[in-house]
Amino acid sequence: EGLEKTVAWYLENEEWLSNVTSGNYQAYYDTQYNNN
């Protein structure tokens, strides 16, 4: 059941997953937190 819920969450949040795996999230993080 837990695995099913996890897979369902990722399928429902494909845009988030795409941004994380494409490097967009890392670029955002770098911009927000590393440019002091």
C-alpha positions as CSV (number, residue, x, y, z in Angstrom):
1,E,0.0,0.0,0.0
2,G,2.8,2.4,0.9
3,L,4.6,1.8,-2.4
4,E,1.3,2.3,-4.3
5,K,0.7,5.6,-2.6
6,T,4.3,6.7,-3.4
7,V,4.0,5.8,-7.1
8,A,0.6,7.5,-7.3
9,W,2.0,10.7,-5.7
10,Y,4.8,10.8,-8.3
11,L,2.4,10.2,-11.1
12,E,0.2,13.0,-9.9
13,N,3.1,15.4,-9.5
14,E,5.0,14.8,-12.8
15,E,5.7,18.5,-13.3
16,W,7.5,18.6,-9.9
17,L,9.5,15.5,-10.7
18,S,10.4,16.8,-14.1
19,N,11.8,20.0,-12.6
20,V,13.8,18.2,-10.0
21,T,15.3,15.7,-12.4
22,S,16.0,18.3,-15.1
23,G,18.1,20.5,-12.9
24,N,15.6,23.4,-12.7
25,Y,15.2,22.8,-8.9
26,Q,18.9,22.9,-8.3
27,A,19.2,26.1,-10.3
28,Y,16.4,27.7,-8.3
29,Y,18.0,26.5,-5.1
30,D,21.4,27.9,-6.1
31,T,19.8,31.3,-7.0
32,Q,17.9,31.5,-3.7
33,Y,20.5,30.3,-1.3
34,N,24.0,30.6,-2.8
35,N,23.9,34.2,-4.0
36,N,24.5,36.1,-0.8
